[in-house]
Amino acid sequence: METTKSTGRFWLYFLIALIALVFMCIVAPKFFWVTLPFVFTFFVKAMNLL
């Protein structure tokens, strides 16, 4: 029997990281890349691909 993981927490983390990415693009555009690993990691975990 296969168990499924709840990904709601990772969707929340993804949305927070996405908001931080947009904020960084507005405030300090040359440092927006600092938030990219968080956005991509939490998106992949929310899609249950990792």
Secondary structure, DSSP 8 states (H G I E B T S, - for coil): -------HHHHHHHHHHHHHHHHHHHH-GGGGGGGHHHHHHHHHHHTT--
